Amino acid sequence: MSINYKEDNLISLHMATKFIDNEIIPYNRGRWSKDEHILFILGLKYFGKNFKSNQKLVKSRSLVQIRLHSQKYFKKIYKKNLK
């Protein structure tokens, strides 16, 4: 099965967007900004590990991105506490 460049871009665009009230909002990719991380921390404080609720604060990231960021964040804290 071969996917051409144009189809591949459409698939990538679809996977990197969310739809809210028929409006397309693209998700950010790459490094998290300071603002996104602060919203993430606030979400953890208020919602714990309920990532769906946290996504309501960090609207620029997908649920999977928030979960992965959480794993990396807790791993970093764990390593820091071992020292």
N, C-alpha and C positions, 0 to 999 in steps of 0.2 A: 504494500500500500504506500503510495507516494503522495505526499502533500506538497503542493507548490508553495512558493514564498508568500503569495497573496493570502491563501487559505490559512497558512501558519500564523500570519499577523492577525487575521480575524479571530483565530482561536485564542491567541495570546491576549488580544484586546478584550475578548469576552471574559476570560478568566481573571483579568485585572480590573474589572469594573463591577459595580453593584448598581441596581436599579431602585430608585426611590421615587415613587409617584411619577413613573414614566420619565424620570430624568436620569441620565447616565452620569454617575460620579466615579471617576477612575480612582483606584487605590494607589497609594504611594508605593514605591519600590525602593529597595536599597536601605541605606542607613536611616534610623529613626531620628527625627529632629528632637530638639530639647523639649519643645512644646508637646509633641506626641508622647514623649517619655513621661513628662509630668502628668499628662492626662491619664496615661497608663497606670502610674503610681496612685493617683487619686482613685481610679477605678478599683485597684486592688484594695485600697483602704476601705472604700464604701461597699464594694460588692464581693470582696474576697476573690475566689477563683471561679466566679460565675462570669465567664468570658463573653457570653452573649450580652450581658448587661454592660460590661466594660466596653464592648464595641459601640454602644450608644454614645460613649464619651469620645472614644478615638474613632471618629467616623472615617478617617482617611486610611484606615488599615482593615484588612479582612479578619475574620474570626481566626483563621489558621495563622495569619501573621501575628496576631495578638497572643495566641497560645504558644507559638514558637518563641516569641520575645519573652514571654513569661518563663519558659523553661530555661532560657539563657540567663535571664535576670536572677532566678533562684539559684542556678548553678554558680554564678559569679558571687553571690552572697555567701553561699555555702563554702566556696573556696577561700573567701576573705576571712570567714570565721574560723577556719582551720589554722590559720597563721597566728 
